[in-house]
């Protein structure tokens, strides 16, 4: 330790020319060590430069809280002044970021649609926060209508509930996976069917495809129209009916079809 302190004092007393000469001598005796030190220094300088660039808001940002986004469609600012940035208002913390609020909203959504629990807590809360923001700012849009969340608010959510690898899907204008996730997913249908049979005391249907097919019809109705009531019925679009039937077919190709007054839904 004393030797190290002594060496540091001597190095501090060297002139610029003496320092260069010393570096050249060390490089000749141990070139690998000098190369390693220089590479570490370059990486450190590069990281500082990237961090400084990332901290500067993009040119399209008004509120000074946005970060650059991967697509032009996502480069949206809240357009407020820096002191009134939407990501900083109290409602953002209370309605969109509060973990208790997100937990209740996510539990309610999964109970309605029978969606399995997401094991990654940050992913679950992050997606729930996106939905909370949309309802807070735009109201209920419907399953096929989507709005871009301002970059400042997107990153406030991501900073609170980050992906450990920094990988995010980004905005998808038309999410095509909802039909697969909510209506056709076998795990979702089994949970929804089990829950329904437990509530109403309905015996288990032995034909697995028929049971899952009928559960998919009910899931589609709740997904698209909400809960209608026992006597109110809606026709499912033919394209979606056949998507369900193709996934869970009747081996004979025989289906009952829509029955407005019958309790049993489309076969």
QUISUL-V293215 format. One record per residue. RES is the residue in one letter. D_FIRST is the distance of its C-alpha to the first C-alpha in Angstrom with 2 decimals. Layout:
res d_first
RES D_FIRST
RES D_FIRST
//
This chain:
res d_first
X 0.00
X 3.82
X 5.37
X 5.11
X 6.38
X 8.65
X 9.93
X 10.71
X 12.56
X 14.43
X 15.44
X 16.74
X 18.85
X 20.50
X 24.09
X 25.57
X 27.09
X 23.99
X 22.08
X 24.97
X 25.05
X 21.37
X 22.05
X 25.16
X 23.47
X 20.91
X 23.96
X 25.90
X 23.30
X 22.33
X 25.01
X 24.54
X 20.96
X 22.22
X 25.28
X 23.42
X 21.34
X 24.62
X 26.51
X 24.08
X 24.44
X 28.21
X 28.44
X 26.60
X 28.92
X 31.91
X 31.13
X 30.87
X 34.15
X 35.94
X 34.83
X 36.13
X 39.35
X 39.80
X 39.43
X 42.29
X 45.68
X 48.15
X 51.08
X 53.60
X 51.77
X 53.32
X 51.38
X 47.94
X 46.80
X 47.75
X 45.74
X 47.24
X 49.24
X 50.07
X 53.85
X 56.11
X 57.86
X 54.70
X 53.87
X 55.47
X 54.36
X 55.69
X 56.87
X 56.03
X 54.24
X 50.43
X 50.99
X 53.58
X 51.97
X 53.58
X 50.27
X 49.44
X 52.75
X 52.85
X 55.17
X 52.56
X 50.30
X 53.23
X 55.36
X 53.20
X 49.65
X 50.27
X 49.40
X 52.25
X 54.79
X 53.59
X 53.70
X 57.31
X 58.43
X 56.97
X 58.49
X 61.85
X 61.82
X 60.97
X 63.68
X 66.30
X 65.52
X 64.31
X 61.03
X 58.43
X 55.22
X 52.33
X 49.35
X 46.76
X 46.74
X 45.24
X 47.83
X 50.58
X 49.69
X 49.11
X 52.55
X 54.14
X 52.67
X 54.23
X 57.57
X 57.23
X 56.58
X 59.64
X 61.91
X 60.60
X 61.15
X 64.02
X 65.67
X 66.70
X 67.15
X 68.44
X 67.01
X 67.66
X 66.75
X 63.13
X 61.42
X 58.16
X 55.61
X 53.99
X 50.57
X 48.97
X 50.29
X 49.48
X 45.80
X 45.80
X 47.08
X 44.66
X 41.66
X 42.88
X 43.72
X 41.70
X 41.97
X 38.54
X 39.13
X 40.57
X 43.91
X 47.08
X 50.72
X 51.88
X 55.44
X 58.27
X 61.60
X 63.72
X 61.99
X 64.04
X 62.31
X 63.82
X 66.99
X 65.00
X 62.56
X 65.05
X 68.43
X 68.01
X 64.86
X 66.11
X 63.47
X 64.34
X 68.06
X 67.74
X 65.87
X 68.42
X 71.35
X 70.09
X 69.54
X 73.05
X 74.75
X 73.04
X 74.19
X 77.79
X 78.25
X 79.17
X 79.47
X 77.17
X 78.62
X 78.82
X 78.82
X 75.10
X 75.70
X 78.30
X 76.04
X 73.14
X 75.56
X 77.03
X 73.61
X 72.62
X 75.71
X 74.76
X 71.16
X 72.43
X 74.75
X 72.05
X 69.63
X 72.19
X 74.55
X 72.90
X 74.77
X 78.49
X 80.19
X 82.37
X 85.43
X 83.80
X 83.12
X 81.82
X 82.39
X 79.28
X 79.29
X 80.64
X 77.54
X 75.40
X 78.05
X 78.03
X 74.26
X 74.34
X 77.29
X 75.68
X 72.59
X 74.63
X 78.06
X 81.30
X 82.19
X 85.80
X 84.88
X 86.84
X 85.59
X 87.45
X 86.31
X 86.13
X 88.30
X 88.42
X 89.93
X 88.56
X 85.59
X 84.27
X 82.38
X 82.72
X 82.81
//
